[in-house]
Amino acid sequence: MSEITSEQVAHLANLARIALSQDEIDHLTTELDSIVDSIAKVQEVATPDVPATSHPIPLENVYRDDVVGNTLTVEQALLNAPESADNRFKVSAILGEEQ
């Protein structure tokens, strides 16, 4: 049973400003009709007692322990900076006029 017609596909393509040849319209009509049929099959088995899922198996986030490690000193971090001031990187302003 075809729910999607080639006229509908041509109309949608026109609305989206997509130029399609008649072969492309025929191909997309078949593809979209197949997709609609597949969705209808899923809807047949989807009942209120079956919860919706995004994955077939449960997922959970796995976090590593937050452990303090060796970090750079301020002097080490600024060692190769082109410019620095007051223990910070000095950069050009990005708002306003270009310099």
C-alpha positions as a printed Julia matrix, in Angstrom:
99×3 Matrix{Float64}:
  0.0    0.0     0.0
  1.67   3.2    -1.18
  1.18   6.17    1.1
  3.78   8.42   -0.5
  3.15   9.56   -4.08
  5.61  10.96   -6.58
  3.53  14.16   -6.63
  4.09  14.56   -2.86
  7.84  14.03   -3.25
  7.98  16.55   -6.12
  5.98  19.05   -4.04
  8.29  18.64   -1.02
 11.36  18.99   -3.24
  9.91  22.18   -4.67
  9.23  23.57   -1.18
 12.8   22.73   -0.15
 14.15  24.27   -3.38
 15.74  20.96   -4.38
 15.87  20.2    -8.09
 15.14  16.49   -8.64
 14.96  14.52  -11.86
 12.02  12.19  -12.46
 14.3    9.21  -11.74
 15.29  10.74   -8.38
 11.65  11.44   -7.54
 10.7    7.83   -8.36
 13.6    6.5    -6.27
 12.78   8.73   -3.29
  9.09   7.84   -3.53
  9.98   4.16   -3.13
 12.47   4.87   -0.33
 10.11   7.13    1.64
  7.23   4.69    1.21
  9.45   1.93    2.63
 10.35   4.13    5.6
  6.68   4.9     6.29
  5.85   1.16    6.13
  8.69   0.39    8.58
  7.45   3.02   11.02
  3.93   1.58   10.8
  5.27  -1.88   11.69
  7.06  -0.5    14.75
  3.92   1.34   15.81
  1.97  -1.94   15.67
  4.12  -3.52   18.38
  4.68  -0.38   20.43
  2.21  -0.7    23.27
  1.8    1.41   26.4
  3.24  -1.37   28.58
  6.53  -1.41   26.64
  8.77   1.48   27.76
 10.53   3.53   25.1
 14.29   3.0    24.93
 17.13   4.68   23.13
 19.51   1.73   23.58
 18.91  -2.03   23.75
 21.08  -2.38   26.84
 21.26  -0.06   29.86
 24.06   2.49   29.78
 25.69   4.3    32.62
 28.41   6.9    32.83
 31.76   5.67   34.02
 33.85   8.28   35.75
 37.43   7.98   36.83
 38.48   9.12   40.26
 39.44  12.78   40.42
 43.03  12.58   41.61
 45.3   15.58   42.03
 48.46  15.17   39.99
 51.55  17.18   39.17
 50.69  20.54   37.65
 52.7   23.33   36.1
 53.76  26.25   38.19
 52.73  29.71   37.03
 56.29  30.34   35.88
 56.37  27.12   33.84
 53.01  27.88   32.23
 54.09  31.39   31.22
 57.62  30.39   30.18
 56.93  30.37   26.4
 54.1   32.9    26.35
 54.71  35.76   23.9
 53.53  38.23   26.56
 52.47  37.98   30.18
 51.52  40.37   32.96
 50.53  39.85   36.59
 51.01  36.06   36.34
 48.58  35.82   33.4
 48.77  35.47   29.64
 48.55  38.87   28.0
 46.46  38.93   24.82
 45.04  41.59   22.54
 41.5   42.75   23.12
 39.07  41.08   20.73
 36.19  43.48   21.22
 36.02  46.87   19.59
 38.26  48.13   16.86
 40.9   45.95   15.24
 44.46  46.82   16.17
